[in-house]
């Protein structure tokens, strides 16, 4: 049923404008936002990776516009996805951690496109997203925890095939590159408490041939192999019931499993594109492919195989591909810096969703870059906002509400500055000369250059000037805390993982479970 023209108010402190959406004609393009969880940009063949990990994503890049320097705003799932869906930085949308929920005043993809007469849907695989309420306002929400891409893709097309002829705006989130990497069997012990599914429905098979040395396939299949500091890597780890110290080849094998997981996720992207094409919808769909964050493998000594709390390139640099209807501007590559907050304004402009006045999203539309015009300067601002001390294993004292390993980053051109707010320490890197971030320009107490100092001042100013959402804390249940801790996300405070009775599990068709 067509919706009436709706005026969508948003908080003046956040937007300072009114967005208006009205029902348009049936020829308006569909929108499909695909996020592949934990996908590093440098694992795409289109961005130079030597292994054949992403043939389908590479094909999509050849049919669309590839942004070579796209960045996330946070190194973990909840705040970065919220920024994609709202065009707000984390401190403005409020989703700073798993126990924070989206501010009601935030504009959202689902709200703006829904007001314009679009059908909206979100299909995601991450249990930690439920309490954040970032899917609030979608017509259809399916939380398909821990499931392989096949069931998510099937559910998406069941929704498109069973709906009206209205254009749709959908977000599909694929979990398959997330740890445990590679050949993944969801019957592994750390997942079993969080799902009622059994048998063949839980098996996610992947042939790992070609991805590293031969090894015991049980290595890397549970959380025991992830978030490891040097002392933990030197200690015995349980492999098939026998504890032993892993060899250098076996550690490399776990990193190779990540490539296997990327290859598997790539097949899901291919299935989405093929499904649109076979239905005659691809050339009338704006497809955006990106990720919430990347993954640190063995690049950094403090912790192997994780993402938060790193703000390094392997974690913050993510893919971004935009395929326009009929493949317009196919093959274009954009080297300018772009950000997650730029995605929503871009989609609104491409789909001609009417906007009245100056919509003060914190992102900027990328349409000029899609069309080859000169860019407006952009600055990447992001941060960890973490309460998990993964590097240091520091624990909060009883009753203490602290942010451990709390850092913020600013990237402006090739210069990158990082502020560790917990320790009040600064770091700076010249990404053009030092893309692996091995040479801290402020090491040993070195005085910052005028250029670096200017970036440091810009970061402080951004932090002070961005509107801050009120803290909307969510009381996580015992089951939700256990789930997050089992996935390596919860704080190390033993009180975080509390005992709790069994709870309803999420169904395949809804976001079930307690909020």
N, C-alpha and C positions, 0 to 999 in steps of 0.2 A: 504494500500500500504506500502510495506516495506520501511524503511528509510535507507539512506546511512549511512555508518559509519561517525560519527560526532565527532569532537574534541570540547569539551565544555570548553572555557576559563573562568576562574573566577579571580577576583582581587587578585593579589599576596598579598596584605596587609591582605586579609581575609583568603585566602587558601594557597597561596604559592605553588600551584601545578596545574596540568592539569588532568581533569577527562575525560576519553574516554568512549563512549558508542557505541556499535554496535548492529545491529539487530542479535538476536540469534534465536534458534529453538523455535517451537511452544510449547514445553513442559516446558518452563520457568514458574515459579509460578506467579499467580496473586498476587496483593497486595491490601489489604483493610485496611485502617487506619480509625478506628471509634473513634470519640471524643464525649463523652457525656458531654455537657456543665454543669458546676457547680456540678460535682460529687465528693463528699468527699470519700476518700479511706475507711474510717471507717464505711461506710454504706454498704459495701459488706459483705455478709454472709461468703464468702471465707476468709475474713480478720477478722472474729469474731463477726460480728454484730448479735444481737439476733433476730431481726425481719426478716421476710422472704421478704426482699426488692429486692433481686437480684438473683432469681433462675436461670435465663438464663446466667447472667455473671458468677455466680458460676459454672455452667456447663461448660462454656467456659474455666474457670480457670482450671477445672479438666482435660480438653482436651489439655491444653497448659502449659505454664510456667507463674507462678504468681510472680511478683516482689513486695515484701512486703514493700519496702521503695523507692517508686518512687516519684519524686518531679517535680512540675512545676517551671518555672522561673519567674512567675509574677502572681499576684492575680486577673488578669482580662484577658479577652478573646483575644484581639488583639496581644499583644506581646508574650503570651505563645503559641498560635497557630503558629505564625511566627517562633518561636524557634523550634517547632516540624517539620516544613516544610523546615527549612534551616540548622539545627544543628549549629546555631549561637545564642549567647546571645543577649538580646534586644539591648544593646548599639551598637552591631556590625551589627545587621540587620536593625536597625533604627526605628522599629515600637514601639515607646515608648508610644504612646497615640493614641487616635482615629483620631487625625488630623496629623498623621505622616504616611508616606508610605514606603514600603519596598525598600531598596536600590537596584538599578538595578544590582549591582555586586554580590548580594547574590546568592549562589547556592540554588536550590530548588528541592524538591522531584519531582515536575512535569517536571522541566527542565532536570534533570539527567535521570529519567526513560523515558521521552519522547525521549531523545537522544539515548536511548538504544532500541528504537522501541516499547515501550509500549504505549498503549492508556491511556490517563489520564483524570480524571474527578474529580470535586469538587462539592459537594452538601452541602450547608450550610444554616443555618437558622437565622443568625445574621446580621441585617442591618448595624451595625457598622463596619463590616469587609470590606465593599465595598470600602471605600476611602483608606484603607491601601494597597490595590493591592496585598495582599498575594496570591490571586488566579491567578495572572498574569502568563500565560504560560500553564495553563491546556487546553487540547483540548475541554473539555466540562465544563462549569460552570453554575450551577443552584443555584440561591439565592432564597430560599423559606421561606421568612420572616414569623416568628411566627407560622409556620405550625407544626402540630403534626407529629410524626414519620411515621405514615401510608403513607402520601403522599410523604415524602422524600424517604422512602424505595421503594415504588412503582416506583418512578422516577429513582432510582438507577438501579433497575432491568430492567426497560424499556430501559435504556441505555446499560446495559450489553447484553441484549437479542437482541438488534437491531444493534449491532456492528459487527466488523470483528472477526476473530479468533485470532487476536493478544492478547497477555497477557495484562491485564489492571493494572494500579496503580491508585487507587481511594481513595479519602478522603470523608467520610460521617460524617457530623456533626449533632448531635441530640440536640434539644433545650429543651427537655421535663422536665429536672430536674431544669431548670431555674425558677426563680420566675415569676409570682405568683405560689406558690407551690401547688401541688396536683390537685384537681378538677379545671380544668382551662377552662374558657370560653373566647375565644378571642374576644367576643363582649364587654368585659369590657371596660369602658370608656377610660382608659389610652392607649389602643391599637387602638381604633377606628380611630383616625386621621391618622394612619400610614398604613392602608391597605384599599383596595377597596372591599375586599371579604366580603360577607354577608351570612346570613342564616346558614344552616347546615354545610357548609364547614368550619366554624369558631369554631365549638363546639368540644372541646376536653374533653370528659367525662371520669371520673374515679371514681369508687366506692371506697370510703374512709373507708369502714368498717374495723375495726381492727387497725386504726391508730389514737389513742388518744380519748379524750372525745367527747361526742356529743356537737355540737356547731352550731351556725348560720353559714351556709356554705358561707355566703358572707364575713365572716371575713378572711382576707388574700388574697382577690382577686384583690386588686389594690395596687399601689405604696404607698398609705397612710400608709400601715402596714410595710414598709421596710425602711432600713437605719435609724433606730430610736435611738436617744440618750435617756438617762434616763428621761430628762425633757419632751421629746415628748411622751414617753411611759406612763407618768403620766397624760397626757392631754387627753381630749376627742378626739375620732376618729370617723369619719362618718361610720356608719354601716347601710346600707340600708336607707339612708336619715335621720338617727337620730344619733347625736353625743353622745358618752358615753365613759367612761373609761373602758378599758378591764380588766377582772379579770386574775389572775395568770393561771387559767385553760384555758382561751382563748388564752393567749400568748403561752402556751404549745401546744395548738391545732394548731397554725400556724407552730410551729416547727414540729409537727407530719405531717402536710401537706407536708413538705419537703420529708419525707419518702415515702409518697404517690406518689410524683412526681418521685422519684427514681424508685419506682416499675413500674410506667408507662413507663419510659424511658427504663427500663430493657426489657419490652416487645418488644420495637423496636430493641434492640440488638438481642433478640431471633429471630425476623422476618428476620433480615439480615443473621444470621447463618443458619436458616432453608431454606431460599431462596437459599443460596449457596449450601447447601446439596442437595436440591431437583433438582438442575440443574447439579449435579455431579461435582461441582467446588470446594467444600470445601476442599477436600484433595489435591488440587493443588493451594491452596491460603494461603499466609501468612496473618494472621489476627492479627492486633494490636488494642487493646482497651485501651483507656486512657481518660484523661480529661484535660481541660485547667486550671482548678483550682477547689477548693472545695467551701465551704460556711460556714461562721460563723453564728451560730444560736443564742443561748442564752448564750454562754460561756463567752463572754467578755462584761463588762459593757459599754464601750464607745459607741458601736453601735450594735444593734441586726439586724439579717437577712440581711447580705451583704457579700461581699468578699473583694474587694479593699477598704481600703488600708492595710488590715491585712497581716502579714507574718507569722501567726501562723500555727500550724500543721493542724488544720481543714481546712485551706484554701490552703496551699502549698502542702500537702501530697495528692497525687492523685493515682487512680488505674493504673496499667500497667499489661496487660496480652498479651502474644504473643503466638498465636496458630500456630504451624508450619505445613507444609503439612504432611498429613497422621498422624497427632497427635504426631509427634516425641517429645520425652521428656515430654510426658503428665504427669501432676501431680507434676512436679518439682516446688519447691518454692525457691526463692532467697531472702535472707535477706539483701544483700548488697545494699548500697545507689546507686540509678540510677536516671537519669534526662531526661527531655524532649529532650535535645540536643543529647541524645544518640540514639534516635529512627531512624533518617534518615541513619546514618552510618550502623546501624544494618540491615535495609531493603536492602540497597545496597549490603552488604556482603551476606545476605541470598539469594538474587536473582542473585548473581554472575554478577552484573553489573561491567564491567571491569574498573579498576582504575589504572592509571599509575602514579608512583611517590608517594610521601607522601602527601596524602590529609589531609590538616590541618583543618578539621572541628573542632569546639570547643567541640564536643561530641566524645565519643568513642563507637565503636560497642559493643553490648552486646552479641555477638555470643559466646564468651568464657563462659559467665555466663549461657547462654542457654544450653550449652553443659556440664556444671558442672565443668568447670575449675576454677582455682583460679582467683579472680578478680584483676584488676588494681585499685588503690585507686581513688576515685572520690570525688570531692567537689561540692556541690550545691551552686551556686551563683545566686541570683535573687534580684528583687526589685520592688517597687511599681510604680515608675515613674508616679505619679499621679498628676493631677491638680484639683482633686475634694476633697475638705476638708470635708470629711464626718463626721469625729469625732468632729472637732472643728467649722465647718461652717465658716472658715475664707474665705474672699473674696479678690481677687486681686484689687488693686487700678487701676483706669483708665490708660491704657497703660502699666501696669506692667505685665511682663511675668515671672511667678514664678511657682515653683513646691511645692504644699502643701503636708504635710504629706509624704514627700519623704524619703523612707527608703530602705536600702539594707540589704540582709541577706547572711550569709555564714554558711553552715552546713558541718562539717568535722567529720565523726564518730558520736559520740553522742553529741558533743558540738555544740551549735548554738549561733552565735553572730549576733546582729542586730544593724545597725547604722542608726540613725535618722539624715539625713544630714541637714534637715531644722533647727533642734534645736541643732545639733552637740552633740547628746547624744547616749550612747551605752547601750545595754542590752545583757545579756548572760544567757543561759539556758543549763542545763545538761539534755538532753532528755531521757537518760537512767534512771536517778533517778527521773526526773520530767517531764513525758511525756505530762502533761497538761500545762506546762509552767506557773506555779504559783509562782516559786521562782527565781526571777531575781538575779543572782549572783553578779550584780553590783549595787543593790539597796542601797539607802542611801549613795552613794558615795564610796562604798566598792572598794578597790584596786583590779584590776584583778590579778588572778593567772598567773604564767608564761604560762600555757597552754592557758588560755583565751586570754592573751595578744598576743600570737603567732597567734591565729585565727583572732584577730582584725587586726594585721599587714597583714595577708594573704588577708583579705577582701580589705584593702586599696591597696595592691599590684595588686590584680586582677582588681580592678576598673581602676587602672592606666595603666595596661598592655594590657587589651583587646582592640583590634582595635575599633575605634568609627566610625560609619557611619555618613556621612554628614546629616544634618537636612533637610529632604525633607518634608516640611510642606504642608498640603492639606488645601485649603480653603473650609471648610464645608459649605454647603448651609444651609439656614434657616430651611428647612425641615429636613435635617440630624441632625442638632443640636436639634431640637425639639424631634425627635425620640429618640436620646440618653438621653436627659433630661427626657423624659417620662419613660425611662427604669431605671432611677436612676443613670445615668452615667455622665451627664454633670456637669460642675462646677456650683456653686451656684450663680455666677455672673449673674445678670439678663440680661446682654448684650449677654451672650452665647445663650440664647433662643431668637432669633430675629424673628420678623414677616417676613413672606415670602409668596409669592403666592403659590397656590397649584402646586405640582410637579408630574411628572410621577411616578407611583409606580412600584416596581420591579415586573416583570412577573414571572410566575412559571418556565420559561425556560431560563432565563438569568439574569445577574446582571444589572437590569435596574436602572433608576434614575440617577441623576447627579453625577459626580465624583468631 
